[in-house]
């Protein structure tokens, strides 16, 4: 230990004798450590940290590919066919993000919020249920009902349980709040978190016809293949879905 302490003191004296070199060395170390820390933090958030859902490692994203389109979306009719016929997955859901103006009552000014239009089996497939109220029923695919996030519930309603059952407005369309999502649930994306969940069937009511992105025309055929990949891994590592 005495020899180590002697070496440390000698090194400190040498650094003090060359302040310019010392400053450059410390700055280089700081930049290198900071860059490596930032890279690992980004990789951890995007690929390593699990989603806030049960059995998150088993979740995959399904898409189609063809000679003309390597990574393409599915149409809603195709989703229904795969959902009803798939034997290798326990459940299949459909969803898409929908920017909209949210008002906690029809007379309040609207604020920009992100809604997620989902199939009615959304919460059943991910294995979670609302903390308050209930999930969507299978017959509510065309009804203006909504489940709000825990964060929106606290920011707009102050955590009041009576928020369930209230009428809110989404892009000037009245919705009935039927539930509040669990606190620990932050969605299926790491950096984008939705504020509410609505049935896919009512998406057309809050989105202009020209901007609709839910495809109603079938896309699958002999030239297309269904693929899947782990939702937290890069697309380049995809394998065919059998």
TIMI-132365 format. One record per residue (C-alpha): chain; x, y, z. Coordinates in nm, 2 decimals. Layout:
% residues N
<rec A, <X, Y, Z>> ...
***
This chain:
% residues 242
<rec A, <0.00, 0.00, 0.00>> <rec A, <0.29, 0.23, 0.07>> <rec A, <0.43, 0.18, -0.27>> <rec A, <0.09, 0.24, -0.43>> <rec A, <0.05, 0.57, -0.24>> <rec A, <0.40, 0.68, -0.35>> <rec A, <0.31, 0.61, -0.71>> <rec A, <-0.01, 0.81, -0.67>> <rec A, <0.17, 1.11, -0.52>> <rec A, <0.43, 1.10, -0.80>> <rec A, <0.16, 1.09, -1.07>> <rec A, <-0.02, 1.38, -0.91>> <rec A, <0.30, 1.59, -0.90>> <rec A, <0.36, 1.51, -1.27>> <rec A, <0.01, 1.62, -1.37>> <rec A, <0.04, 1.94, -1.17>> <rec A, <0.37, 2.01, -1.35>> <rec A, <0.19, 2.00, -1.69>> <rec A, <-0.15, 2.17, -1.64>> <rec A, <-0.22, 2.18, -2.02>> <rec A, <-0.17, 1.81, -2.07>> <rec A, <-0.37, 1.74, -1.75>> <rec A, <-0.66, 1.95, -1.88>> <rec A, <-0.66, 1.77, -2.22>> <rec A, <-0.64, 1.43, -2.05>> <rec A, <-0.93, 1.50, -1.81>> <rec A, <-1.15, 1.64, -2.09>> <rec A, <-1.08, 1.34, -2.31>> <rec A, <-1.17, 1.11, -2.03>> <rec A, <-1.49, 1.30, -1.95>> <rec A, <-1.60, 1.30, -2.32>> <rec A, <-1.53, 0.93, -2.36>> <rec A, <-1.71, 0.84, -2.04>> <rec A, <-2.00, 1.06, -2.12>> <rec A, <-2.04, 0.92, -2.48>> <rec A, <-2.02, 0.56, -2.36>> <rec A, <-2.28, 0.63, -2.08>> <rec A, <-2.52, 0.80, -2.33>> <rec A, <-2.48, 0.52, -2.58>> <rec A, <-2.55, 0.25, -2.32>> <rec A, <-2.85, 0.45, -2.17>> <rec A, <-3.00, 0.47, -2.52>> <rec A, <-2.94, 0.10, -2.59>> <rec A, <-3.09, 0.01, -2.25>> <rec A, <-3.40, 0.22, -2.31>> <rec A, <-3.45, 0.09, -2.67>> <rec A, <-3.35, -0.28, -2.66>> <rec A, <-3.27, -0.40, -2.30>> <rec A, <-3.52, -0.26, -2.06>> <rec A, <-3.84, -0.47, -2.06>> <rec A, <-4.18, -0.33, -2.14>> <rec A, <-4.41, -0.27, -1.85>> <rec A, <-4.64, -0.56, -1.93>> <rec A, <-4.64, -0.92, -1.81>> <rec A, <-4.42, -1.16, -2.01>> <rec A, <-4.28, -0.87, -2.22>> <rec A, <-4.01, -1.09, -2.38>> <rec A, <-4.29, -1.28, -2.56>> <rec A, <-4.44, -0.98, -2.74>> <rec A, <-4.37, -0.96, -3.11>> <rec A, <-4.47, -0.71, -3.38>> <rec A, <-4.62, -0.86, -3.70>> <rec A, <-4.59, -0.70, -4.04>> <rec A, <-4.59, -0.81, -4.41>> <rec A, <-4.32, -0.81, -4.67>> <rec A, <-4.31, -0.84, -5.05>> <rec A, <-4.08, -0.77, -5.34>> <rec A, <-4.21, -0.41, -5.36>> <rec A, <-4.23, -0.34, -4.99>> <rec A, <-3.99, -0.49, -4.74>> <rec A, <-4.17, -0.39, -4.42>> <rec A, <-4.53, -0.32, -4.48>> <rec A, <-4.84, -0.29, -4.26>> <rec A, <-5.14, -0.51, -4.25>> <rec A, <-5.49, -0.42, -4.35>> <rec A, <-5.76, -0.46, -4.09>> <rec A, <-5.93, -0.76, -4.27>> <rec A, <-5.59, -0.93, -4.29>> <rec A, <-5.54, -0.87, -3.91>> <rec A, <-5.88, -1.03, -3.84>> <rec A, <-5.79, -1.34, -4.05>> <rec A, <-5.45, -1.38, -3.88>> <rec A, <-5.60, -1.32, -3.54>> <rec A, <-5.87, -1.59, -3.59>> <rec A, <-5.64, -1.85, -3.76>> <rec A, <-5.30, -1.81, -3.59>> <rec A, <-5.19, -2.10, -3.38>> <rec A, <-4.84, -1.99, -3.28>> <rec A, <-4.94, -1.69, -3.07>> <rec A, <-5.17, -1.67, -2.77>> <rec A, <-5.33, -1.34, -2.89>> <rec A, <-5.31, -1.08, -3.16>> <rec A, <-5.40, -0.71, -3.13>> <rec A, <-5.41, -0.42, -3.36>> <rec A, <-5.34, -0.05, -3.28>> <rec A, <-5.23, 0.28, -3.43>> <rec A, <-5.15, 0.62, -3.29>> <rec A, <-5.40, 0.90, -3.35>> <rec A, <-5.31, 1.26, -3.27>> <rec A, <-5.63, 1.44, -3.14>> <rec A, <-5.75, 1.73, -2.94>> <rec A, <-5.87, 1.63, -2.59>> <rec A, <-6.11, 1.82, -2.36>> <rec A, <-6.21, 1.69, -2.02>> <rec A, <-6.56, 1.81, -2.10>> <rec A, <-6.73, 1.91, -2.43>> <rec A, <-6.72, 2.28, -2.33>> <rec A, <-6.35, 2.30, -2.23>> <rec A, <-6.08, 2.41, -2.48>> <rec A, <-5.90, 2.12, -2.65>> <rec A, <-5.54, 2.03, -2.59>> <rec A, <-5.33, 1.82, -2.82>> <rec A, <-5.31, 1.46, -2.69>> <rec A, <-5.21, 1.13, -2.84>> <rec A, <-5.47, 0.86, -2.85>> <rec A, <-5.42, 0.50, -2.94>> <rec A, <-5.69, 0.34, -3.15>> <rec A, <-5.69, -0.03, -3.05>> <rec A, <-5.88, -0.35, -3.11>> <rec A, <-6.11, -0.43, -2.83>> <rec A, <-5.90, -0.72, -2.71>> <rec A, <-5.60, -0.49, -2.65>> <rec A, <-5.59, -0.52, -2.27>> <rec A, <-5.67, -0.89, -2.27>> <rec A, <-5.38, -0.97, -2.50>> <rec A, <-5.12, -0.77, -2.31>> <rec A, <-5.24, -0.93, -1.99>> <rec A, <-5.34, -0.62, -1.80>> <rec A, <-5.67, -0.47, -1.69>> <rec A, <-5.77, -0.11, -1.60>> <rec A, <-5.70, 0.00, -1.25>> <rec A, <-6.04, 0.17, -1.24>> <rec A, <-6.35, 0.08, -1.44>> <rec A, <-6.33, -0.19, -1.71>> <rec A, <-6.17, -0.28, -2.04>> <rec A, <-6.34, -0.28, -2.38>> <rec A, <-6.61, -0.53, -2.45>> <rec A, <-6.60, -0.72, -2.78>> <rec A, <-6.92, -0.54, -2.90>> <rec A, <-6.77, -0.19, -2.84>> <rec A, <-6.56, -0.17, -3.16>> <rec A, <-6.78, 0.10, -3.30>> <rec A, <-6.88, 0.28, -2.98>> <rec A, <-6.73, 0.61, -2.86>> <rec A, <-6.58, 0.48, -2.53>> <rec A, <-6.24, 0.56, -2.39>> <rec A, <-5.99, 0.43, -2.14>> <rec A, <-5.75, 0.71, -2.02>> <rec A, <-5.40, 0.68, -1.90>> <rec A, <-5.31, 0.71, -1.53>> <rec A, <-5.11, 1.03, -1.60>> <rec A, <-5.40, 1.19, -1.79>> <rec A, <-5.64, 1.09, -1.51>> <rec A, <-5.43, 1.27, -1.25>> <rec A, <-5.34, 1.58, -1.46>> <rec A, <-5.70, 1.64, -1.59>> <rec A, <-5.92, 1.49, -1.32>> <rec A, <-5.70, 1.52, -1.01>> <rec A, <-5.72, 1.14, -0.96>> <rec A, <-6.09, 1.16, -0.89>> <rec A, <-6.25, 0.81, -0.93>> <rec A, <-6.57, 0.98, -1.05>> <rec A, <-6.39, 1.04, -1.38>> <rec A, <-6.51, 0.70, -1.49>> <rec A, <-6.84, 0.75, -1.65>> <rec A, <-6.78, 1.11, -1.74>> <rec A, <-6.82, 1.25, -2.10>> <rec A, <-6.51, 1.39, -2.26>> <rec A, <-6.43, 1.53, -2.60>> <rec A, <-6.18, 1.40, -2.85>> <rec A, <-6.15, 1.61, -3.17>> <rec A, <-6.51, 1.74, -3.10>> <rec A, <-6.65, 1.39, -3.07>> <rec A, <-6.80, 1.29, -2.73>> <rec A, <-6.66, 0.98, -2.56>> <rec A, <-6.75, 0.81, -2.24>> <rec A, <-6.46, 0.72, -2.00>> <rec A, <-6.50, 0.36, -1.90>> <rec A, <-6.17, 0.30, -1.73>> <rec A, <-5.82, 0.42, -1.62>> <rec A, <-5.51, 0.23, -1.73>> <rec A, <-5.28, 0.09, -1.46>> <rec A, <-5.02, 0.32, -1.32>> <rec A, <-4.72, 0.10, -1.42>> <rec A, <-4.84, 0.06, -1.78>> <rec A, <-4.66, 0.30, -2.02>> <rec A, <-4.77, 0.15, -2.35>> <rec A, <-4.59, -0.07, -2.60>> <rec A, <-4.33, 0.20, -2.70>> <rec A, <-4.04, 0.33, -2.49>> <rec A, <-4.04, 0.70, -2.59>> <rec A, <-4.40, 0.76, -2.71>> <rec A, <-4.67, 0.73, -2.45>> <rec A, <-5.04, 0.76, -2.54>> <rec A, <-5.29, 0.95, -2.32>> <rec A, <-5.60, 0.75, -2.40>> <rec A, <-5.72, 0.43, -2.57>> <rec A, <-6.02, 0.42, -2.81>> <rec A, <-6.17, 0.14, -3.03>> <rec A, <-6.03, 0.12, -3.38>> <rec A, <-6.38, 0.14, -3.53>> <rec A, <-6.43, 0.50, -3.41>> <rec A, <-6.09, 0.62, -3.54>> <rec A, <-6.25, 0.75, -3.86>> <rec A, <-6.48, 0.98, -3.66>> <rec A, <-6.18, 1.18, -3.52>> <rec A, <-5.95, 1.16, -3.82>> <rec A, <-6.03, 1.34, -4.15>> <rec A, <-6.12, 1.09, -4.42>> <rec A, <-5.82, 1.20, -4.64>> <rec A, <-5.58, 1.12, -4.35>> <rec A, <-5.71, 0.78, -4.25>> <rec A, <-5.43, 0.52, -4.24>> <rec A, <-5.63, 0.21, -4.13>> <rec A, <-5.63, 0.00, -4.45>> <rec A, <-5.96, -0.17, -4.52>> <rec A, <-5.85, -0.33, -4.85>> <rec A, <-5.68, -0.67, -4.81>> <rec A, <-5.30, -0.66, -4.88>> <rec A, <-5.20, -1.03, -4.83>> <rec A, <-5.16, -1.25, -5.13>> <rec A, <-4.92, -1.50, -5.29>> <rec A, <-4.65, -1.23, -5.32>> <rec A, <-4.67, -1.13, -4.95>> <rec A, <-4.53, -1.30, -4.65>> <rec A, <-4.62, -1.25, -4.28>> <rec A, <-4.32, -1.18, -4.06>> <rec A, <-4.28, -1.11, -3.69>> <rec A, <-3.99, -0.98, -3.47>> <rec A, <-3.94, -0.91, -3.10>> <rec A, <-4.09, -0.57, -3.04>> <rec A, <-3.78, -0.44, -2.86>> <rec A, <-3.52, -0.56, -3.13>> <rec A, <-3.41, -0.40, -3.46>> <rec A, <-3.60, -0.49, -3.77>> <rec A, <-3.28, -0.63, -3.94>> <rec A, <-3.29, -0.93, -3.70>> <rec A, <-3.64, -1.04, -3.81>> <rec A, <-3.72, -1.40, -3.88>> <rec A, <-4.02, -1.54, -4.07>> <rec A, <-4.33, -1.60, -3.86>> <rec A, <-4.44, -1.96, -3.89>> 
***
